[in-house]
Every structure is written in structure tokens, then in C-alpha cells.
Amino acid sequence: MSKTAQDIQDSIFKKMTADQKVEVGIRLWFLGKALMDARNTHGTVRPEKIADRGRRHPR
């Protein structure tokens, strides 16, 4: 039986620490905000530029 996308996601999240899960949540929030802002500016602002502003820790 092959794994579903949900099974794979569950496996990844089970291996993550709480801090990593919070970081993913923060980045997703900034991405969503950037997409909403880009929608409001008719696509003239690129979401990745706005989302990078929310990074707390450089990679």
C-alpha cells in the first residue's frame, strides 16, 4: 500500500520539534500575509520579498 500525501506529512511533522513546528507556522503566516498584500497591490510586489522580512533566524 502506498502512502498518501497526508501520511507523508504526518510522518514529517512527527519528527519535528515544537520549535520547528512554530517556525513553520510563522513562515506560513507571513506567506499568507504576503499573498494577501500582493493581491491587494495587483501583483506588483513579490510575496517572497515580503515573506523574507518575517524571518527570525537566517538559514
mmJSON file of the N, C-alpha and C atoms, coordinates in Angstrom:
{"data_MODEL":{"atom_site":{
"group_PDB":["ATOM","ATOM","ATOM","ATOM","ATOM","ATOM","ATOM","ATOM","ATOM","ATOM","ATOM","ATOM","ATOM","ATOM","ATOM","ATOM","ATOM","ATOM","ATOM","ATOM","ATOM","ATOM","ATOM","ATOM","ATOM","ATOM","ATOM","ATOM","ATOM","ATOM","ATOM","ATOM","ATOM","ATOM","ATOM","ATOM","ATOM","ATOM","ATOM","ATOM","ATOM","ATOM","ATOM","ATOM","ATOM","ATOM","ATOM","ATOM","ATOM","ATOM","ATOM","ATOM","ATOM","ATOM","ATOM","ATOM","ATOM","ATOM","ATOM","ATOM","ATOM","ATOM","ATOM","ATOM","ATOM","ATOM","ATOM","ATOM","ATOM","ATOM","ATOM","ATOM","ATOM","ATOM","ATOM","ATOM","ATOM","ATOM","ATOM","ATOM","ATOM","ATOM","ATOM","ATOM","ATOM","ATOM","ATOM","ATOM","ATOM","ATOM","ATOM","ATOM","ATOM","ATOM","ATOM","ATOM","ATOM","ATOM","ATOM","ATOM","ATOM","ATOM","ATOM","ATOM","ATOM","ATOM","ATOM","ATOM","ATOM","ATOM","ATOM","ATOM","ATOM","ATOM","ATOM","ATOM","ATOM","ATOM","ATOM","ATOM","ATOM","ATOM","ATOM","ATOM","ATOM","ATOM","ATOM","ATOM","ATOM","ATOM","ATOM","ATOM","ATOM","ATOM","ATOM","ATOM","ATOM","ATOM","ATOM","ATOM","ATOM","ATOM","ATOM","ATOM","ATOM","ATOM","ATOM","ATOM","ATOM","ATOM","ATOM","ATOM","ATOM","ATOM","ATOM","ATOM","ATOM","ATOM","ATOM","ATOM","ATOM","ATOM","ATOM","ATOM","ATOM","ATOM","ATOM","ATOM","ATOM","ATOM","ATOM","ATOM","ATOM","ATOM","ATOM","ATOM","ATOM"],
"id":[1,2,3,4,5,6,7,8,9,10,11,12,13,14,15,16,17,18,19,20,21,22,23,24,25,26,27,28,29,30,31,32,33,34,35,36,37,38,39,40,41,42,43,44,45,46,47,48,49,50,51,52,53,54,55,56,57,58,59,60,61,62,63,64,65,66,67,68,69,70,71,72,73,74,75,76,77,78,79,80,81,82,83,84,85,86,87,88,89,90,91,92,93,94,95,96,97,98,99,100,101,102,103,104,105,106,107,108,109,110,111,112,113,114,115,116,117,118,119,120,121,122,123,124,125,126,127,128,129,130,131,132,133,134,135,136,137,138,139,140,141,142,143,144,145,146,147,148,149,150,151,152,153,154,155,156,157,158,159,160,161,162,163,164,165,166,167,168,169,170,171,172,173,174,175,176,177],
"type_symbol":["N","C","C","N","C","C","N","C","C","N","C","C","N","C","C","N","C","C","N","C","C","N","C","C","N","C","C","N","C","C","N","C","C","N","C","C","N","C","C","N","C","C","N","C","C","N","C","C","N","C","C","N","C","C","N","C","C","N","C","C","N","C","C","N","C","C","N","C","C","N","C","C","N","C","C","N","C","C","N","C","C","N","C","C","N","C","C","N","C","C","N","C","C","N","C","C","N","C","C","N","C","C","N","C","C","N","C","C","N","C","C","N","C","C","N","C","C","N","C","C","N","C","C","N","C","C","N","C","C","N","C","C","N","C","C","N","C","C","N","C","C","N","C","C","N","C","C","N","C","C","N","C","C","N","C","C","N","C","C","N","C","C","N","C","C","N","C","C","N","C","C","N","C","C","N","C","C"],
"label_atom_id":["N","CA","C","N","CA","C","N","CA","C","N","CA","C","N","CA","C","N","CA","C","N","CA","C","N","CA","C","N","CA","C","N","CA","C","N","CA","C","N","CA","C","N","CA","C","N","CA","C","N","CA","C","N","CA","C","N","CA","C","N","CA","C","N","CA","C","N","CA","C","N","CA","C","N","CA","C","N","CA","C","N","CA","C","N","CA","C","N","CA","C","N","CA","C","N","CA","C","N","CA","C","N","CA","C","N","CA","C","N","CA","C","N","CA","C","N","CA","C","N","CA","C","N","CA","C","N","CA","C","N","CA","C","N","CA","C","N","CA","C","N","CA","C","N","CA","C","N","CA","C","N","CA","C","N","CA","C","N","CA","C","N","CA","C","N","CA","C","N","CA","C","N","CA","C","N","CA","C","N","CA","C","N","CA","C","N","CA","C","N","CA","C","N","CA","C","N","CA","C","N","CA","C","N","CA","C"],
"label_alt_id":[null,null,null,null,null,null,null,null,null,null,null,null,null,null,null,null,null,null,null,null,null,null,null,null,null,null,null,null,null,null,null,null,null,null,null,null,null,null,null,null,null,null,null,null,null,null,null,null,null,null,null,null,null,null,null,null,null,null,null,null,null,null,null,null,null,null,null,null,null,null,null,null,null,null,null,null,null,null,null,null,null,null,null,null,null,null,null,null,null,null,null,null,null,null,null,null,null,null,null,null,null,null,null,null,null,null,null,null,null,null,null,null,null,null,null,null,null,null,null,null,null,null,null,null,null,null,null,null,null,null,null,null,null,null,null,null,null,null,null,null,null,null,null,null,null,null,null,null,null,null,null,null,null,null,null,null,null,null,null,null,null,null,null,null,null,null,null,null,null,null,null,null,null,null,null,null,null],
"label_comp_id":["MET","MET","MET","SER","SER","SER","LYS","LYS","LYS","THR","THR","THR","ALA","ALA","ALA","GLN","GLN","GLN","ASP","ASP","ASP","ILE","ILE","ILE","GLN","GLN","GLN","ASP","ASP","ASP","SER","SER","SER","ILE","ILE","ILE","PHE","PHE","PHE","LYS","LYS","LYS","LYS","LYS","LYS","MET","MET","MET","THR","THR","THR","ALA","ALA","ALA","ASP","ASP","ASP","GLN","GLN","GLN","LYS","LYS","LYS","VAL","VAL","VAL","GLU","GLU","GLU","VAL","VAL","VAL","GLY","GLY","GLY","ILE","ILE","ILE","ARG","ARG","ARG","LEU","LEU","LEU","TRP","TRP","TRP","PHE","PHE","PHE","LEU","LEU","LEU","GLY","GLY","GLY","LYS","LYS","LYS","ALA","ALA","ALA","LEU","LEU","LEU","MET","MET","MET","ASP","ASP","ASP","ALA","ALA","ALA","ARG","ARG","ARG","ASN","ASN","ASN","THR","THR","THR","HIS","HIS","HIS","GLY","GLY","GLY","THR","THR","THR","VAL","VAL","VAL","ARG","ARG","ARG","PRO","PRO","PRO","GLU","GLU","GLU","LYS","LYS","LYS","ILE","ILE","ILE","ALA","ALA","ALA","ASP","ASP","ASP","ARG","ARG","ARG","GLY","GLY","GLY","ARG","ARG","ARG","ARG","ARG","ARG","HIS","HIS","HIS","PRO","PRO","PRO","ARG","ARG","ARG"],
"label_asym_id":["A","A","A","A","A","A","A","A","A","A","A","A","A","A","A","A","A","A","A","A","A","A","A","A","A","A","A","A","A","A","A","A","A","A","A","A","A","A","A","A","A","A","A","A","A","A","A","A","A","A","A","A","A","A","A","A","A","A","A","A","A","A","A","A","A","A","A","A","A","A","A","A","A","A","A","A","A","A","A","A","A","A","A","A","A","A","A","A","A","A","A","A","A","A","A","A","A","A","A","A","A","A","A","A","A","A","A","A","A","A","A","A","A","A","A","A","A","A","A","A","A","A","A","A","A","A","A","A","A","A","A","A","A","A","A","A","A","A","A","A","A","A","A","A","A","A","A","A","A","A","A","A","A","A","A","A","A","A","A","A","A","A","A","A","A","A","A","A","A","A","A","A","A","A","A","A","A"],
"label_entity_id":["1","1","1","1","1","1","1","1","1","1","1","1","1","1","1","1","1","1","1","1","1","1","1","1","1","1","1","1","1","1","1","1","1","1","1","1","1","1","1","1","1","1","1","1","1","1","1","1","1","1","1","1","1","1","1","1","1","1","1","1","1","1","1","1","1","1","1","1","1","1","1","1","1","1","1","1","1","1","1","1","1","1","1","1","1","1","1","1","1","1","1","1","1","1","1","1","1","1","1","1","1","1","1","1","1","1","1","1","1","1","1","1","1","1","1","1","1","1","1","1","1","1","1","1","1","1","1","1","1","1","1","1","1","1","1","1","1","1","1","1","1","1","1","1","1","1","1","1","1","1","1","1","1","1","1","1","1","1","1","1","1","1","1","1","1","1","1","1","1","1","1","1","1","1","1","1","1"],
"label_seq_id":[1,1,1,2,2,2,3,3,3,4,4,4,5,5,5,6,6,6,7,7,7,8,8,8,9,9,9,10,10,10,11,11,11,12,12,12,13,13,13,14,14,14,15,15,15,16,16,16,17,17,17,18,18,18,19,19,19,20,20,20,21,21,21,22,22,22,23,23,23,24,24,24,25,25,25,26,26,26,27,27,27,28,28,28,29,29,29,30,30,30,31,31,31,32,32,32,33,33,33,34,34,34,35,35,35,36,36,36,37,37,37,38,38,38,39,39,39,40,40,40,41,41,41,42,42,42,43,43,43,44,44,44,45,45,45,46,46,46,47,47,47,48,48,48,49,49,49,50,50,50,51,51,51,52,52,52,53,53,53,54,54,54,55,55,55,56,56,56,57,57,57,58,58,58,59,59,59],
"pdbx_PDB_ins_code":[null,null,null,null,null,null,null,null,null,null,null,null,null,null,null,null,null,null,null,null,null,null,null,null,null,null,null,null,null,null,null,null,null,null,null,null,null,null,null,null,null,null,null,null,null,null,null,null,null,null,null,null,null,null,null,null,null,null,null,null,null,null,null,null,null,null,null,null,null,null,null,null,null,null,null,null,null,null,null,null,null,null,null,null,null,null,null,null,null,null,null,null,null,null,null,null,null,null,null,null,null,null,null,null,null,null,null,null,null,null,null,null,null,null,null,null,null,null,null,null,null,null,null,null,null,null,null,null,null,null,null,null,null,null,null,null,null,null,null,null,null,null,null,null,null,null,null,null,null,null,null,null,null,null,null,null,null,null,null,null,null,null,null,null,null,null,null,null,null,null,null,null,null,null,null,null,null],
"Cartn_x":[0.848,0.0,0.89,0.647,1.45,0.918,1.817,1.432,0.712,-0.245,-0.93,-0.108,-0.437,0.241,0.069,-1.094,-1.353,-0.455,-0.25,0.64,2.065,2.527,3.877,4.005,3.003,3.013,3.02,2.201,2.153,3.503,4.165,5.473,6.501,6.476,7.413,7.161,5.903,5.59,5.859,5.737,6.043,7.52,8.368,9.817,10.297,9.442,9.826,9.687,10.576,10.462,9.348,8.932,7.894,8.375,9.648,10.198,10.138,10.434,10.376,8.946,7.996,6.596,6.139,6.576,6.231,6.843,8.096,8.765,8.015,7.561,6.78,5.495,4.842,3.614,3.841,4.94,5.276,5.507,6.288,6.587,5.338,4.466,3.221,2.332,2.323,1.533,2.058,3.408,3.986,3.735,3.785,3.497,2.049,1.126,-0.278,-0.495,0.155,0.05,0.626,1.774,2.405,1.503,0.869,-0.025,-1.225,-1.753,-2.876,-2.431,-1.25,-0.729,-0.492,0.052,0.312,-0.998,-2.004,-3.315,-3.851,-3.631,-4.125,-3.328,-2.1,-1.288,-1.26,-2.178,-2.318,-1.063,-0.355,0.797,2.068,2.121,3.329,4.412,4.06,5.021,5.144,6.357,6.586,6.5,5.691,5.492,6.785,7.756,8.971,9.766,9.699,10.404,9.779,8.46,7.76,7.927,7.806,7.892,9.27,10.325,11.674,11.829,11.022,11.102,10.745,9.942,9.493,10.465,11.542,12.489,13.128,13.13,13.735,15.175,15.444,16.772,17.246,18.423,18.914,19.259,19.096,19.433,20.897],
"Cartn_y":[-1.187,0.0,1.246,2.172,3.386,4.423,5.275,6.315,7.451,8.012,9.193,10.426,11.538,12.788,13.106,12.812,13.061,12.198,10.935,10.05,10.578,11.058,11.603,12.855,13.731,14.957,14.615,13.684,13.276,12.756,11.97,11.428,12.539,13.522,14.653,15.435,15.747,16.557,15.823,14.513,13.752,13.839,14.007,14.07,15.471,16.475,17.855,18.205,19.095,19.601,20.647,20.994,22.023,23.357,23.685,24.937,24.962,23.839,23.764,23.931,23.355,23.488,24.939,25.615,27.027,27.85,27.564,28.288,28.097,26.898,26.637,27.458,27.484,28.268,29.746,30.269,31.689,31.991,31.142,31.369,31.256,30.315,30.197,31.419,31.953,33.155,34.318,34.491,35.575,35.366,34.12,33.843,34.216,33.821,34.168,35.671,36.368,37.822,38.434,37.916,38.428,38.2,37.057,36.778,37.709,37.975,38.91,40.316,40.731,42.05,42.138,41.072,41.052,41.129,40.457,40.511,41.93,42.617,43.98,44.986,44.611,45.516,45.037,44.158,43.647,42.958,42.311,41.507,42.282,43.559,44.335,44.099,43.498,43.173,41.657,41.147,39.708,39.167,38.125,37.57,37.13,36.558,36.073,37.22,38.397,39.548,39.96,39.952,40.324,39.224,37.976,36.858,36.793,37.182,37.155,38.135,39.172,40.142,39.515,38.456,37.822,36.793,36.512,35.5,35.936,35.046,35.341,34.875,33.762,33.178,32.932,33.458,33.173,31.701,31.198,29.786,29.599],
"Cartn_z":[0.0,0.0,0.0,-0.891,-0.954,0.038,0.457,1.417,0.719,1.403,0.887,1.261,0.668,0.999,2.488,3.021,4.441,5.317,4.936,5.695,5.705,4.563,4.46,5.316,5.242,6.048,7.54,7.946,9.35,9.816,8.977,9.315,9.502,8.617,8.711,9.992,10.278,11.452,12.767,12.774,13.987,14.343,13.336,13.549,13.921,13.763,14.019,15.5,15.959,17.321,17.367,18.567,18.723,18.154,18.372,17.837,16.312,15.681,14.224,13.729,14.436,14.051,14.18,15.228,15.416,14.28,13.932,12.847,11.528,11.247,10.031,10.065,11.209,11.346,11.112,11.652,11.467,9.99,9.342,7.922,7.059,7.388,6.626,6.832,8.05,8.312,7.467,7.455,6.665,5.169,4.717,3.317,2.989,3.844,3.629,3.614,4.543,4.58,3.318,2.871,1.652,0.444,0.386,-0.739,-0.727,0.457,0.549,0.152,0.614,0.246,-1.259,-1.841,-3.283,-4.057,-3.549,-4.207,-4.178,-3.054,-2.905,-3.727,-4.139,-4.958,-6.405,-6.746,-8.11,-8.607,-7.692,-8.09,-8.351,-7.986,-8.248,-7.201,-6.062,-5.014,-4.963,-5.003,-4.989,-3.565,-3.325,-1.981,-1.298,-2.032,-1.382,-0.759,-1.314,-0.748,0.581,0.656,1.882,2.925,2.521,3.463,4.111,3.381,3.944,5.104,5.128,6.219,7.564,7.538,8.766,9.32,8.609,9.085,10.382,11.326,12.616,12.652,11.986,12.018,10.589,10.238,8.889,8.736,7.563,7.304,7.167],
"occupancy":[1.0,1.0,1.0,1.0,1.0,1.0,1.0,1.0,1.0,1.0,1.0,1.0,1.0,1.0,1.0,1.0,1.0,1.0,1.0,1.0,1.0,1.0,1.0,1.0,1.0,1.0,1.0,1.0,1.0,1.0,1.0,1.0,1.0,1.0,1.0,1.0,1.0,1.0,1.0,1.0,1.0,1.0,1.0,1.0,1.0,1.0,1.0,1.0,1.0,1.0,1.0,1.0,1.0,1.0,1.0,1.0,1.0,1.0,1.0,1.0,1.0,1.0,1.0,1.0,1.0,1.0,1.0,1.0,1.0,1.0,1.0,1.0,1.0,1.0,1.0,1.0,1.0,1.0,1.0,1.0,1.0,1.0,1.0,1.0,1.0,1.0,1.0,1.0,1.0,1.0,1.0,1.0,1.0,1.0,1.0,1.0,1.0,1.0,1.0,1.0,1.0,1.0,1.0,1.0,1.0,1.0,1.0,1.0,1.0,1.0,1.0,1.0,1.0,1.0,1.0,1.0,1.0,1.0,1.0,1.0,1.0,1.0,1.0,1.0,1.0,1.0,1.0,1.0,1.0,1.0,1.0,1.0,1.0,1.0,1.0,1.0,1.0,1.0,1.0,1.0,1.0,1.0,1.0,1.0,1.0,1.0,1.0,1.0,1.0,1.0,1.0,1.0,1.0,1.0,1.0,1.0,1.0,1.0,1.0,1.0,1.0,1.0,1.0,1.0,1.0,1.0,1.0,1.0,1.0,1.0,1.0,1.0,1.0,1.0,1.0,1.0,1.0],
"B_iso_or_equiv":[0.0,0.0,0.0,0.0,0.0,0.0,0.0,0.0,0.0,0.0,0.0,0.0,0.0,0.0,0.0,0.0,0.0,0.0,0.0,0.0,0.0,0.0,0.0,0.0,0.0,0.0,0.0,0.0,0.0,0.0,0.0,0.0,0.0,0.0,0.0,0.0,0.0,0.0,0.0,0.0,0.0,0.0,0.0,0.0,0.0,0.0,0.0,0.0,0.0,0.0,0.0,0.0,0.0,0.0,0.0,0.0,0.0,0.0,0.0,0.0,0.0,0.0,0.0,0.0,0.0,0.0,0.0,0.0,0.0,0.0,0.0,0.0,0.0,0.0,0.0,0.0,0.0,0.0,0.0,0.0,0.0,0.0,0.0,0.0,0.0,0.0,0.0,0.0,0.0,0.0,0.0,0.0,0.0,0.0,0.0,0.0,0.0,0.0,0.0,0.0,0.0,0.0,0.0,0.0,0.0,0.0,0.0,0.0,0.0,0.0,0.0,0.0,0.0,0.0,0.0,0.0,0.0,0.0,0.0,0.0,0.0,0.0,0.0,0.0,0.0,0.0,0.0,0.0,0.0,0.0,0.0,0.0,0.0,0.0,0.0,0.0,0.0,0.0,0.0,0.0,0.0,0.0,0.0,0.0,0.0,0.0,0.0,0.0,0.0,0.0,0.0,0.0,0.0,0.0,0.0,0.0,0.0,0.0,0.0,0.0,0.0,0.0,0.0,0.0,0.0,0.0,0.0,0.0,0.0,0.0,0.0,0.0,0.0,0.0,0.0,0.0,0.0],
"pdbx_formal_charge":[null,null,null,null,null,null,null,null,null,null,null,null,null,null,null,null,null,null,null,null,null,null,null,null,null,null,null,null,null,null,null,null,null,null,null,null,null,null,null,null,null,null,null,null,null,null,null,null,null,null,null,null,null,null,null,null,null,null,null,null,null,null,null,null,null,null,null,null,null,null,null,null,null,null,null,null,null,null,null,null,null,null,null,null,null,null,null,null,null,null,null,null,null,null,null,null,null,null,null,null,null,null,null,null,null,null,null,null,null,null,null,null,null,null,null,null,null,null,null,null,null,null,null,null,null,null,null,null,null,null,null,null,null,null,null,null,null,null,null,null,null,null,null,null,null,null,null,null,null,null,null,null,null,null,null,null,null,null,null,null,null,null,null,null,null,null,null,null,null,null,null,null,null,null,null,null,null],
"auth_seq_id":[1,1,1,2,2,2,3,3,3,4,4,4,5,5,5,6,6,6,7,7,7,8,8,8,9,9,9,10,10,10,11,11,11,12,12,12,13,13,13,14,14,14,15,15,15,16,16,16,17,17,17,18,18,18,19,19,19,20,20,20,21,21,21,22,22,22,23,23,23,24,24,24,25,25,25,26,26,26,27,27,27,28,28,28,29,29,29,30,30,30,31,31,31,32,32,32,33,33,33,34,34,34,35,35,35,36,36,36,37,37,37,38,38,38,39,39,39,40,40,40,41,41,41,42,42,42,43,43,43,44,44,44,45,45,45,46,46,46,47,47,47,48,48,48,49,49,49,50,50,50,51,51,51,52,52,52,53,53,53,54,54,54,55,55,55,56,56,56,57,57,57,58,58,58,59,59,59],
"auth_comp_id":["MET","MET","MET","SER","SER","SER","LYS","LYS","LYS","THR","THR","THR","ALA","ALA","ALA","GLN","GLN","GLN","ASP","ASP","ASP","ILE","ILE","ILE","GLN","GLN","GLN","ASP","ASP","ASP","SER","SER","SER","ILE","ILE","ILE","PHE","PHE","PHE","LYS","LYS","LYS","LYS","LYS","LYS","MET","MET","MET","THR","THR","THR","ALA","ALA","ALA","ASP","ASP","ASP","GLN","GLN","GLN","LYS","LYS","LYS","VAL","VAL","VAL","GLU","GLU","GLU","VAL","VAL","VAL","GLY","GLY","GLY","ILE","ILE","ILE","ARG","ARG","ARG","LEU","LEU","LEU","TRP","TRP","TRP","PHE","PHE","PHE","LEU","LEU","LEU","GLY","GLY","GLY","LYS","LYS","LYS","ALA","ALA","ALA","LEU","LEU","LEU","MET","MET","MET","ASP","ASP","ASP","ALA","ALA","ALA","ARG","ARG","ARG","ASN","ASN","ASN","THR","THR","THR","HIS","HIS","HIS","GLY","GLY","GLY","THR","THR","THR","VAL","VAL","VAL","ARG","ARG","ARG","PRO","PRO","PRO","GLU","GLU","GLU","LYS","LYS","LYS","ILE","ILE","ILE","ALA","ALA","ALA","ASP","ASP","ASP","ARG","ARG","ARG","GLY","GLY","GLY","ARG","ARG","ARG","ARG","ARG","ARG","HIS","HIS","HIS","PRO","PRO","PRO","ARG","ARG","ARG"],
"auth_asym_id":["A","A","A","A","A","A","A","A","A","A","A","A","A","A","A","A","A","A","A","A","A","A","A","A","A","A","A","A","A","A","A","A","A","A","A","A","A","A","A","A","A","A","A","A","A","A","A","A","A","A","A","A","A","A","A","A","A","A","A","A","A","A","A","A","A","A","A","A","A","A","A","A","A","A","A","A","A","A","A","A","A","A","A","A","A","A","A","A","A","A","A","A","A","A","A","A","A","A","A","A","A","A","A","A","A","A","A","A","A","A","A","A","A","A","A","A","A","A","A","A","A","A","A","A","A","A","A","A","A","A","A","A","A","A","A","A","A","A","A","A","A","A","A","A","A","A","A","A","A","A","A","A","A","A","A","A","A","A","A","A","A","A","A","A","A","A","A","A","A","A","A","A","A","A","A","A","A"],
"auth_atom_id":["N","CA","C","N","CA","C","N","CA","C","N","CA","C","N","CA","C","N","CA","C","N","CA","C","N","CA","C","N","CA","C","N","CA","C","N","CA","C","N","CA","C","N","CA","C","N","CA","C","N","CA","C","N","CA","C","N","CA","C","N","CA","C","N","CA","C","N","CA","C","N","CA","C","N","CA","C","N","CA","C","N","CA","C","N","CA","C","N","CA","C","N","CA","C","N","CA","C","N","CA","C","N","CA","C","N","CA","C","N","CA","C","N","CA","C","N","CA","C","N","CA","C","N","CA","C","N","CA","C","N","CA","C","N","CA","C","N","CA","C","N","CA","C","N","CA","C","N","CA","C","N","CA","C","N","CA","C","N","CA","C","N","CA","C","N","CA","C","N","CA","C","N","CA","C","N","CA","C","N","CA","C","N","CA","C","N","CA","C","N","CA","C","N","CA","C","N","CA","C","N","CA","C","N","CA","C"],
"pdbx_PDB_model_num":[1,1,1,1,1,1,1,1,1,1,1,1,1,1,1,1,1,1,1,1,1,1,1,1,1,1,1,1,1,1,1,1,1,1,1,1,1,1,1,1,1,1,1,1,1,1,1,1,1,1,1,1,1,1,1,1,1,1,1,1,1,1,1,1,1,1,1,1,1,1,1,1,1,1,1,1,1,1,1,1,1,1,1,1,1,1,1,1,1,1,1,1,1,1,1,1,1,1,1,1,1,1,1,1,1,1,1,1,1,1,1,1,1,1,1,1,1,1,1,1,1,1,1,1,1,1,1,1,1,1,1,1,1,1,1,1,1,1,1,1,1,1,1,1,1,1,1,1,1,1,1,1,1,1,1,1,1,1,1,1,1,1,1,1,1,1,1,1,1,1,1,1,1,1,1,1,1]
}}}
